[in-house]
Amino acid sequence: MIAFSYDIAVKTTRPKPNYRGREKTHFHSKKADPKPFKNYPAFFSEKRPTNFLITPPFFLVKGGVIFLELFSGSVISHFVVNLISYQTSLWQIFFHPKYPTMNGNHQPFSLDPERFSAEIDGKSVHLYILKNLNGMQVSIMNLGAKVVQVLVPDREGNPVDVVLGHDSVDDYIVSEEQYFGAVCGRYANRIARGQLTVAGEEYSLPINNGPNTLHGGLKGFNAVVWDVVDYNPGSLHLRYLSKDGEEGFPGNLTVDVIYSLEVENELRISYKAVTDAPTVVNLTNHSYFNLSGEGAPTVHDHILTLNAERHLPTDENAIPFGAPESVEGTPFDFRSPHEIGERIDSDVDQLRWARGYDHTYIIDKPLGEMGLCAVCHSPQTGITMMVHSTEPGVQLYTGNWMSGNMRGKGDSRYPARSAVCFEAQHFPDSPHHPEYPTTELAPDEVYMQVTSYTFGVE
């Protein structure tokens, strides 16, 4: 075989975000893609390739519209390629230096899948591993649909685990942080006083967070075993039936979640829900990120930009009150890059009550459209994460209530503020705020949302 000595870069016309510079980040919006649930293979049809290398004649290409340019930047041709499947070669996977494998000098995968095998509520629990060709790996457990591990390359090409979690299913069951990496529902975030009115009927929900209902009640979606509909090395499709009356919510709600790991180091989460009676639904993923690596003691040095000019002020019980407020001139202003810890201890009631950030930001984009919500960067590893979502809000939470006492992966300890969460969702306590985007779902409607986390280095 003869391999050519030049490279070709695959790029899109999407502008590169300014992660750390002084200029304001450019925010990009696009329509959400509902195809994954209508035609599963089409889930891979909409991509955002970002500077991965291919070497002819051993092409690594993918579906969607792409433009080819010389890596040096000079255009050899602009043409559109429409493909319906991956084409790859063993040469690219095992020998190309731009594609580190999991079998190199570094052994990032320390989890033992056997420790995640269990029988809970009559259902089997297992660990499912997704991999791509860029050295990214994601491990997901079907108990709580929890993201257990996310391995991404740092600026040196070494794999780093960027989410907090535990070494076994038993540790998750008894964890102080029961929401590590979980899908939260039926209603993510808080409902004031556990009171709910839907279609004129009143419902009482379990109280599990001060005077409020948090993340679906005493046994939310984070604590149930999800059924595995489909699994392959690139995606995991999970389903759960939340029965009428479960945790006090009305209606039988069928929820589908697809985790998809894309070649450009994007972890995409697509949600779908249908009901047979009027109800409310608000779903999110509650991964705790530390881009310096899980076990690093703080995220105070992480540099954060949020695409939000307003946030929801909250009372001492984390329930929104009053109209949305401008972030300008406040410690909540991340429209330009700031270190997370720069103003987190400011003398502001809301920050004192929450012991840090635990607030909903209203994302500046049209309702229902996919748009950039946040960009977060670790100066230590060079890892940068972009968060996109179709949801109207993102709850920024800095792990303020972690004690540091529980054992994490590899005997790590997780003190307060050693992680940051970006919970894309509708607004907290929306059932009591008719001015908010609705969270009600009728039998003739379909709930859908997409949230993605894309990783790179700087």
N, C-alpha and C positions, 0 to 999 in steps of 0.2 A: 504493500500500500504506500502511496505517496501522499503526504499531507502538505498542503500549501503553507507558506511561511507568513501569510498575512492574515489579519483578523478582520471580521466585519462586526460592527456593533448594531444592535437592534435598538432603535430609539423611537419614542413617540414625540409628537409635537407638544405634549403637556409640559408646561414650564416647571423647571426645578425649583422646589420651595427653598426659601432662604431660611435655613434652620437657626443660624446664630448671628447673622449680620444685623446691621442697624436698620436696614430698610424693612418695611412691613412685609410679612409673608404674603405671597400670592395664593389665594384660595381658589380652588377649582371645584365646580359642581357638575354633576351629571345625573341623569335619570337612574333610578334603581332598576335592576334587572329582575323581573319576576320569573324568568324562564326556568330556573332550577326545579321548580315544582311542577311545571307543565311538561317539560321534556328534560329529563335529568342530564343527558349528555350536553345539552345546550348550556348547562351551568358553566362550562369552560369556554364559552364563546366570546365573552367580553373580558379583555385583559388590558393591563397597563404595563407592558414590558418596560424595564428600566435598566438599560445599559448592561445587559448580560452578553457575553461574548459567544460567537459561533465561528467555527473554522471550516470552510469548505474543503472537501465535499461532505463533511460530516455535520450536517445542519441540525441545529436544535431550534425548531420553530413551533409555533402554536397557533391556535385558531384566532380569528379576528383580523383586523386590519392593521398591518405594520408597515413601516417604512425602513428601507435599508440604506445605510450610509457607511462610508469608510470610517474606521475607528479614529483616523487622524482628523476627521471632520469634513473632508472634502467629499462632495457628493459624486458618486459614480453613476447613480441613477435613482430616480424616485419612481417606484412602482408599488402597486398595491397587491398584496398577496392574501388570498382568502384560502384558508385551510381548515379542515374539520377535525384534525387529530394531531397529536404530537408526532414528530419524526425525530428520532435520536439515534445514537450509535454507541456501541460499547466504548469506542475511542473517546468520545466526549465524556462519558460517565466516569471512566476509570483513569484516563490519562491526561485530560486537559487540565492545566493548573488552575484555571478559573473555577473548576468544579471540585472543591474539596469533598472527599467522601467521609463517611463516619468510621472508616477503618484506617485512618492515618495515625500520626504520632499521638494525637489527642484522643482520649476515650471519654466523650462527653456523656454518654448514656449510662448512668449509674443506677437507674431504677430497675428493680427486679419485677417483671410482669407477674410473676407468681404471687407476689405480695398484694396484688390488686385483684386477685381472683377470689370471689366469695359468692355466697348465696344469701340474698337479702330480700325479705318479703316474697320469697318464692321465686325470685328471678336471679339470673346469673349476672355477676358483675365482672368486667374484664377491663384491661388497659388496651387501648387501640393507638397505634403509632402511625403518624403520617410523615412522609419524607418528600423532599423535592431534590433537584439536582444541584442546588446552590449551597448545600450544607445545612439547610434548615430542617428541623425535626420538631414535631408537635405530638405530645402524648396526651390522650384524652380518656377519661374513665366514664363509663355510662352511669355510674352513681352520681346523680346531680348534673350530668352532662359536663363534668368538670375538666377544665384544662389543667393538667398536672404539671406539664413541663413544656417549655418553648426554648429550643436551642437555636441560636442565630450566631453567625460569625461576627467577631469583633474586627477592629481595624487591622489586626494582625492575621486575620483568618482563623483565629481560634474560636471554637464554639463556646457560647456563654448561655447559661440558663437564666432567662430574664423574668420568670414568674415564680412567686412564692408557692409553697405547697408542702406535701408530706411524702414519705417513703412508702406508705401502705394504705390500703383501704381502711384498716383499723384505726390508723392515726387520723384519717379524715373524719371518721364517725365521732371521735371524742374531741376533735379540735376546738379550741377556743374561737377560731375563725371559721365558722361553718360554711362561709360563702367563698372560700378560696377557689377561684377559677370556675365557679358554678354559673349555670343559667338560673336566673332568679325569676320567680313568678308564683302564682298567677299574676300578681301585681308587684313589680319591682318598686323599691323605695317605699315610702310611707303613706298610709291612709290614716288620717287623724281620728283618734278615739275608736278606731276599729268599726266605724259606722259607715254603711254603704247603702245608697238608694239606687236601684236600677229598674227602669220601666215602672216607676211608682211603687215598687216593693222595697221594704227596708230589710237589711241584712246586718247581722252582727258578726264580726270577724275576731279571731283570737288576738289578744293583746300580747305582744312579745318585744316591744321596744319602748320603754317608758309608758306613756298612755296611748301608744299607737300600734298599728299593725305594720310590720316591716317585712318586705320581700316575700309576701304571700302567706305569712303566719308561722305557726309553730313547726309545721312540716311543709315547707314550700317545695318548689321544683328542685331546689338544691339538694334535697334529702331523699328524693325518690329515684328508683331505678328506671332508666329509660330503655325502651326497646330499640334494638339495632335493626334498622331497615335495610341498610346497605353499607358495605365497607370495602375500601380498596386503599392502596398506599397513598392516594391523593385526597381522599375525602371520607367522611363518616356521616351517615344520615341516621339521626335518632328521632324517636317519636314517643310521646307520652300522652295518655288519656287522663285528664283531670276530671273526675266524675262530679256530677251535680252535687253540691253541698260540701265538697272537699274544702276544708279550712273556711267554711261558711260562704263560699262563692257560688252563685247560681250557674246552672248550665253545664252540660258535658262539653268540655273544651279539649279538642284534639290539637296537639302542638307538634310541629315538625321543626327540627333544627338540623342544618347541614353545615358541618365544618369542612372547609375546603382549603388546602394548602397549595398556593399557586407558585409557579416557577420563579416569579419575581419577589419571592419572600413575603408574600401577602397571605395572612390567615384571614379568610373571609367566613363570616358567620351569617347564614340566611335563616330567617324565622318565618314560619307560617302557622296560623291558628284559625280554626273554625269552631263554631258553637251551635248547639241546637236550641239555645234559649238566650235571651238578652243577658249580657254579662259585661265585665270589664276585663281588659288584658293590657299588661305593660311588661315587656320582657327585656332583659339585658344580660350581658355576661359580666361577671364580677372578678375578672382576673386582677391580681395584685402584681404590678410590674416594678422591677428594679433593673434598669438597663445597665447598671454596673455589675449585675449578677445577683441572683437570689443569695441571701446571706450577707450582702453588703449592708452596713449599719444604717444608711440614710439615703433618702432621695433629695435632700436639701440642695445638693449641687446640680441636680438635673435641670436643664434649661428648657423651659416650657413656653409655647406659644398657643393661644386659644383663639379661634375664629369666633369671638363673641364680644359684642359691645354691651350686653346686659346679662345680669344674673338675677336669680330669685332670692330676695332676702328671706331669712328664716328666723323663727323664734327659738327659744331655748330648747324646744323639743324637736327641732329640725323640720318644722312644718312651715311652708311658705305663707307669708302674710303681705298684704299690700300689693302694689303694682311692681312689675320688674324694675330694677334700678340700673342706671348706667354704671359701668365699671370705672369710668374715667376718674382719675385722681384718687383711687382706692387701692387697697392691697389685692383686690380681685382682678385688677387689670393685667391681663396677659396678652393683649393684642400685639405687643412687641415682646421679644424674648426676655424672660427673667428667670433667675434661679428660683426654684420652688421655695426654698428656705429664706429667700431674701426678705420677705415681708410677712411670713407666716405667723410670727409672734407679735404682730402689730396690736396696739391697744384698741381693738375693735370688738364689740360685744359678740358678734357672730363667730369670730375666730376663737374667742375665749370659750364660748359655749361648746363649740365643736372640737376644741383642742387643736385646731388647724383647719384645713380646707375640707369641707363636706357640703358642697353647694352645687346647685344646678345652674349651668350656663346655657343661655339661649343662643343656639348656633345661628350665625348670620348666613342663612340660605333659604330658598323657598321650601315650604313645608312638603315633605315627602320626597324631595330630591336628594340624591347621593352627593355629599359634599365633604370637604375637609373640615374636621372639627378641631384637631389638635396635632401639634408636632412636639415631640419630647426627645431630648438628647442627653446622653451621658458623656461628659468630658473624659471619664476614666477609660471607657472601652471604645468610644467613638460611635457607639450604636445609636441610631436614630429611629424613632417609631412615629409613623403617621397614622392617625385615626380618621377614618371616613365613616359616615353613616347616613342613612335616610331619616334618622330620628331627629326631632326638633331640639332635644337637649342632651347635655352630657353632665353627669354628676362627677365632679372632681373630688376625689376622696384620697387623703394622704395617710391612711392607715393609722389614724390618731389614737385608736383604742387598743392597739396591739401591746401586749405586756412584755414580750421578750422571754416569757417563761416556757412556752410550748416548744417542742422539738420539731424543727422543719426538716427539709431534705438534707441528708448528710450531716445530721446533728446541728444544723444551723439554728440560730435563735433570731427571732424577728421582733425587734423593739419597735416602739411607736415611730411612725414616719419612716419606716424602712421600705415602704412601697407606695406606689401611687396607682389609683384606679381611674379609668375613664369609662364610666357606665353610660353608654348611649341608650337613651330611653325617652319616653314622654315624661311630663313633669310630675313631681310628687304631689299626692293629694288632689289629683285632677278631678276626681268625682265630686269634690266640694268646691270646685272652681270652674263654673261654666264658661269663663272667659279663656280658659286654657284649651289647647287642642284636645279633642275628646279621646277618651280611652274606652268608650263603650263599643261593644261589638254585638251586632244583631245576627240572627241565623242566616240571613241572606248576604252577609258580608264576609270578607276574608281579611284577616290581619296579616300584613307582611312587612318585614323590615330587613335591611342588610346593614351589617357593621363589619368593617375590616381593619386589620392592623398590619401595616406594611413596614418592613424593617430594612434598614440600610446602614451604611457607615459614613462617617465624615472625618 
